[in-house]
Amino acid sequence: MNLLIYALEANRTMNMEIFGRYLMVYDQNLVYKHRSWFRKFETTISYPHVSKFFLTEGIFFSEVEIVAPGLKESIRLRFVPKRGARITKFIIDEKVKVFNGKGTSEDLENIDKIEKYIQRLYELKKNKKLSKKELEKRRESFLQKIEKLSRIG
């Protein structure tokens, strides 16, 4: 079973869409979902296939674009929160380095710490020792620590 590390959602109001666009960052792959009235588009990309990750920051929002060979077009999420886009970029960059064998032992250690902590939180929730609200609170505080340590903010 894949472990959900982070979920990024584009702002539906600013994109003038009824259904949102989502990018879920799992421990083994990325899942992009987009829906319209009559179609549902979902694609899974493994980390070694991510060739480029673009992050464009504006005043209030950011834009994320992922280019991978084999896709009809690149994946683009417009009007995403700046902080979420930075965290997503950090995680994906680290995972791509590790999966391509170009990462250092420090990169591998960073990813292992993130995954182990989040996995432990989900186990506590599963065992009913942690509520959903408390899980989100702890996850949020952990992501703030990641931001400070990695200097992505």
C-alpha positions in Angstrom: 0.0 0.0 0.0 1.3 3.4 -0.9 1.9 6.0 1.8 0.4 9.4 1.0 3.1 12.0 1.9 1.4 15.2 0.6 -1.6 16.2 -1.4 -1.6 19.4 -3.5 -4.9 20.9 -4.7 -5.4 23.7 -7.2 -7.8 26.5 -6.3 -11.1 25.8 -8.1 -12.4 29.3 -7.9 -9.3 30.9 -9.4 -9.1 28.3 -12.1 -12.9 28.7 -12.8 -13.5 25.0 -12.6 -16.2 23.0 -10.9 -14.0 20.1 -10.2 -10.5 20.4 -8.8 -7.1 19.3 -9.9 -5.1 17.2 -7.5 -1.6 16.0 -7.2 -1.0 13.3 -4.6 2.6 12.6 -3.7 3.0 9.0 -2.5 6.2 7.2 -1.4 6.5 5.3 -4.7 4.8 7.5 -7.3 2.7 10.6 -8.1 -1.0 10.6 -8.9 -2.6 13.4 -10.8 -6.4 13.7 -11.0 -8.6 16.0 -12.9 -12.3 15.7 -13.7 -14.8 17.4 -16.0 -18.5 16.9 -16.5 -18.2 13.8 -18.6 -14.6 12.6 -18.2 -12.3 11.7 -15.5 -8.5 11.9 -16.1 -6.1 10.2 -13.7 -2.5 9.3 -14.3 0.3 7.7 -12.3 3.9 8.7 -12.7 6.8 6.9 -11.1 9.6 9.1 -9.8 12.3 7.9 -12.3 10.0 9.1 -15.1 9.8 12.7 -13.9 12.1 14.6 -16.2 11.3 18.2 -15.1 9.5 20.0 -12.3 8.7 23.7 -12.7 7.7 25.9 -9.9 6.6 29.4 -10.7 5.7 31.6 -7.7 3.5 34.6 -7.9 2.5 37.1 -5.2 -0.4 35.0 -3.8 -0.3 31.7 -5.6 2.1 29.4 -7.4 2.0 27.3 -10.5 3.4 23.7 -10.7 4.2 21.9 -13.9 5.6 18.4 -14.2 7.0 17.1 -17.5 7.4 13.3 -18.0 8.0 11.4 -21.2 5.1 9.4 -22.4 2.4 11.9 -21.3 0.3 13.6 -23.9 0.9 16.9 -22.3 2.6 18.1 -19.2 0.7 18.2 -15.9 -0.1 21.7 -14.8 -1.7 22.9 -11.6 -2.4 26.6 -11.5 -3.2 28.7 -8.4 -1.9 26.4 -5.8 -0.8 27.6 -2.3 2.9 28.8 -2.4 3.8 26.8 0.7 2.3 23.6 -0.6 4.0 24.0 -3.9 7.4 24.5 -2.2 6.9 21.4 0.0 5.8 19.4 -3.1 8.8 20.5 -5.1 11.2 19.6 -2.2 9.7 16.1 -1.7 9.6 15.3 -5.5 13.2 16.6 -6.0 14.5 14.5 -3.2 12.6 11.4 -4.4 13.7 11.8 -8.0 17.3 12.1 -6.8 17.0 8.9 -4.7 15.2 6.9 -7.3 17.6 7.8 -10.1 20.6 6.9 -7.9 22.0 10.4 -7.9 21.1 11.3 -4.3 23.5 11.5 -1.4 23.1 9.6 1.8 21.7 12.8 3.3 19.0 13.0 0.7 18.1 9.3 1.4 18.1 10.0 5.1 15.8 13.1 4.7 13.2 11.1 2.7 13.4 8.1 5.1 12.7 10.5 8.1 9.7 12.0 6.4 8.2 8.7 5.3 8.8 7.0 8.7 7.2 9.9 10.6 4.1 10.1 8.4 3.7 6.4 8.4 3.9 6.3 12.2 1.2 9.0 12.3 -1.1 6.9 10.1 -0.5 3.8 12.2 -1.5 5.8 15.3 -4.6 6.9 13.6 -5.4 3.4 12.5 -5.0 2.1 16.0 -7.4 4.9 17.2 -4.8 6.5 19.4 -4.9 9.7 17.3 -7.9 11.5 15.9 -8.0 12.8 12.3 -7.8 16.4 13.5 -4.7 15.6 15.7 -3.1 13.7 12.8 -3.4 16.8 10.5 -2.1 19.0 13.3 1.0 16.9 13.8 1.5 16.5 10.1 1.3 20.2 9.6 3.8 20.9 12.4 6.2 18.3 10.9 5.9 19.9 7.4 6.8 23.3 9.0 9.9 21.7 10.5 10.8 20.4 7.0 10.4 23.9 5.6 12.8 25.4 8.2 15.4 22.6 7.9 15.5 22.5 4.2 15.2 26.3 3.8 12.5 26.0 1.1 10.5 28.9 2.4 
